[in-house]
Amino acid sequence: MSENSTTEMVTITVDGREMQAPKGAMLIEVTDANRIHVPRFCYHKKLPIAANCRMCLVEVEKAPKPLPACATPVMDGMVVRTQSQIAKDAQKSVMEFLLINHPLDCPICDQGGECELQDVAMAYGQDSSEYCETKHVVFDKNIGPLIATELTRCIHCTRCVRFGREIAGMRELGMTGRGENSLIATFVDECVNSEMSGNSIDVCPVGALTAKPSRFKGRAWEMIEHKTVAPHDCIGSNLFVHTLRGEIIRVVPRENESINEVWLSDRDRFSYEGLDTEDRLTTPMIKVDGQWQSAGWDEALQLVADKFKALAELKAEQAAAEAAAAEAEEAKAEEGDADEAEAAEPAQSATTTEMAALVSPNATLEELYLAQKLLRGLGSGSIEHRLRQSDFSDEDSAPVMPWLGQSIEQLEQLDAALLIGSNVRKEQPIANLRLRKAATANNAQISFLNPRRYAFNYPVAQNIVVAAQDMVAELAAIAAAAFAESGNAAPAAVSSAVAAAEATDAHREIAKALIAGENSTLILGNIAAMHPAFSALRTLADAIATATDSRLGYLSDGANAAGAWLAGAVPHRGAGGQREDIVSGNNLAQITATPLAAALLLNIEPDTDAADASSLMASLDAADFVVSLSSYNSASVKQVADVMLPAAAFTESSGTYVNAEGYWQSFNAVVEAPGISRPAWKILRVLGNLCGVDGFDYVSSEDVKNEVRAACESLELSNAVANPATVEIKPVDGLQRAADVPMYAADAIVRRAASLQQTVDAQTLCARINAAAATLLDLDEVSEVEVSQDGQSMTMPLVIDDSIPDHCVWVATAMEGNDSLGAAFAPISIEKAG
């Protein structure tokens, strides 16, 4: 219940206490705000009112009978009694009816100990039942791998139904039948497939819906509750992790109104299963003659430190020699011996000394900062977390961090939005809930420009779908409409692209909505960041935002991309966005094109975590020395690495994530790391000391965070593009591959979560084309095709999918086998498998 200066207030009396309340507020909201308990089952503060359980009946003076507090608006002078004999008799009668068919199976019910029905029955139930007829039994339904059903326990509160309809936007559960034959079920025995389905477990007041992965693993009163932060997307949902005897049993949402409210995506809720797998790395490993051998920490760390120090010394010697040679040439030129100076060639070393660090955008702020500090201390600035980005041409104009441009909470107050290259429903489900609120409650005009037709769970104003190679031209057409509608002149960087564009009615409607909205925004999503013309998309989006007086924002890849920028985990900027007096280096495209002497991998799997996994794997394969800090000994890491150091997962280490709105969230370890794994920040700290790099005398991760925060104190967040390059629209012919990262393939933990991999959102590698393309390519009746890209080919299943635009073959990235092809967006050919 919220109050503001414009809300008309009324005076009511509850149990003899006089209180002020907003006119029209429901009585139960007022009693909750004043800490007066009224029992309830169907009422939930985030759901529409149903008033069907009748448990909240209270006595209202002058009313002929008890009224439900959840559906009774307050009026001035109202007198309410929640503890009168009339109210208690009504509540006890309702409780008796609710228990008529409820089974007495509390000892084996997962909800036992935290069951609302148990709590209310203790206060309002009877010690014996007068009901002696046969209880009604309902057979359980299999509604998917995430939710277990015990429908005989259901009290028909319809919370799960209302959650699906009003919050998740998918009417998957409903009530059929009447009276005691009423039944909660799915439509024609389908599974529950929403990416938010696990919240049905939370809103269920009884044990009718429980978490299938944690079923029968522990009692609520035995578990210990720990606060932490979700590690999978840039929203940073707040979690409670429940443990029993040092084992993670389940994950539930922690209320935070400004971020995830009371909700949690299934990815954040069930991914913990990926923490306990057979390929967890629990001890340091060293490759000797091609064979992996266990080693102690001292041996492994000293080996890595010796390699790094030797390379740093060699790099320094080469730099000194090159400087001396340059000085000698300059001296000869000054003496007039120009011919000799011109003929002289600088000495070239046959030994490469290039070092690089490839780090995960899901790593903590502390890990990212220490990784870049170590590498720069060794003389190299080639550190990169943008593994799924392919266009770095405007990186000098990039903002200090990929900022949402507004708070997460403000998304639900939007009047208009254009999301570019974003499947926000699957990539950032919590942000999608906010956008759904804007669309349904505010009638916000939300539009999309994507290389594939995604399904959204709210009305979409304009859903423009074009082949990836046409996205720049399409956005230029929206820009043309925006400049025409606003009367502003196009800036020089986009003027030629805008002049060549032809705006349609759809483009003009998007522009009009952005201009008309008081709160409007353009958001660049994960797919836009992967696009080979990301710089052009960014420049055009910035121009449209300026022309329409809208905010420009980003929904970035990973949980901590914002933190990676702030920590200096990019080659051209240091911590806090520092541009001067830093050791700069190569971006990812340059790293993969340059022979490497050594590479440090931090929580990445190179065959799945890069937009061009093939190039990255080839580069690491050819490197002289690769060390991996990871929680897993995956096949790709074992292939390219020479040393594997076991790093603790997010539940086993302290750290900090910075979410898309720039909010810093720190957390502590929940359980101990398996074997002799150590937090990655501690491993990097020891490596820094062994390598002789100054400033690695940290005692805690808090010390590291404070150092980064001090570097960021004077930062001002802005997404404005400074000195943008000219946007050029280059026509591309032929079939082009396009890709995204499937929801349950986003990172190493999720890829190992067994229950999530059984859902409909889990995918395997396949080629998708639309029906028209299949006919054109004579692939109508084909089940397998040979896909060729960058001189490599592989056979995979063919799926006819009309969400794919023409001239496009959709092959998702981050899947097993993806490294056998080339970049996520590139020319491709497809033919019937031989």
C-alpha angles and dihedrals in degrees: 000000000000129000131198137172094268096052114107109233128210132194120237135169121226120184090340094310118118114217143168121241137171112265111257095020115137115257093238090057090055094048091048091050089053095044095248108143120226116177117241144164110175096040117093121168093229098045133075114264117264102167091199103126095057090203092126096062112148135175115258117190113250092013113122093225140008114293130213108254092211093061102033115097115215120248132192112277094014114157115205131184118195096172102043121121090251091055094045093048090051093048093047091049091053090048091053092053092047091054096049094092100019113117120238094233101120093129091064099033117109089215092060112123094024099046117130090206091056092049095048093042090056090056102033106019130095127244091236137024127234090202112105103163126106113286118241112250125203122197115234122250128219102230098168144297097296107050127053118203132213097171096176085073093055115118094190096243088147093217090133091049093050092045092055094045101041106025109024092034094224121107095210100136123050142159121255130182130025137263115350089350091065112125136187108222145143124257110278092340095299123158123255103254106173116128086228098047096120091071087073085070092055096048094046105101093203137036097274092108119034136161109275097204092056098037115144092354099116148346120255095239092052095056127090117223120223129185119229144141130255112255103202112075140022095260097076100214115205117244143188113213114203116208134186120197091341095311125113108240103173146338125230133177122273111213115250114156094197095055121017100355102207097322136099133190118240089243091060093041102049105025091093087085087074091064095071107053137134093252096057109134107230104165135033113270130200125194110230118182089340094309126108116235131182116246140179123257094250093053095045096044093046091051091052093044092050091051093047094046093048091051092047091051092047090047090051091049091050091048090051092048092049091048091050091049091049091051091050092051091048091050092050090049091052090050089056097251089127095150093055092045091049092049093048114094123204114255112263120206117225089210119078116221098181112139126188139180120211111194135183121249084223092063117107124263090250094052093048093048094049092046092056092041091053094047095046089046087058091052103262130105097186097120119140137179096166092091094149095049121095105175114069098157095115099035091123088060094047118117121259087261135352096269125186088227091230139030120286088241091057091062090079091055095057122125095193138006139177116201115197120201095350136134089185094168092066101024099048106011095175092054087049090057089056091050090049089055090051092050097045102034101031098028087235115186102235117181135180138208109196141153089233136036105252124191114244127192098225137048111291117205097206124002107188114189121185136152112280092249089059098050095095092052091047093050089047088057090053088049090051090053091047093053092045093050095043096042091229123137118245113249117247094256093063103023097100093045091048092047091054094047125097114214119213130197090269091055092048092049090054091049093047092050093050092048095045095047118093088205110036133151145182116215128194111210138200095278092052090054090052093049116111088230096047092135091057092048090050093049093048092046090052091050092050091047090053094046093049097037090242132143119254116218145165135225099199136200119267133007098283112028089126089052091049091058092046091048092052097249091150126086098238102044137049130214113313091020093292111174102177132064094018132121103251126197148165128316121228095274090052093044093056090047094051126073109251127218093188140359133194115208118197115196096324134127104208096206093059110020100066134073089227101033093165093061093044093050091049091050094049092044089057095045117110095226132012126181121189127202103196145136091230138053093216122178094251093051091048089051097054105025131088096189128027119197116194110237124193119249123240093272091052100051141049120242149123135262124196111209129211094274091053096255114150115220121184127193141180133229115282101193136007118272115252121259112344096326115147134201109272092234089059092049090051091046091055091045090052091053094045090050091051095242113157123241102035098119097115121151099191141008086253089067090055093047092050090053091053092045090053089054090051099046096104097041121124115199117231132153095199111131110235119209096353119202119242113275113234124189109214117189114232122201131200133026116328129195117233129183149174133192110261114235096248096042097057098110144358096270096050092046088060098045101113099201094048090051089061094058128095091253091063111096141191126211111282141141118249126197132160123256094256091053091048090055092046091051093042092242100123096117098031123115099183131037138185111237119199127193134160092354093308128103140184139175119245140157119280119226122191104220123169092199086078115089125229121280090028137110111195115213112165119226129223090052128124107270093024091118089067089074133050136252122342091245114036143104114299139177129210132192141158112291112254 
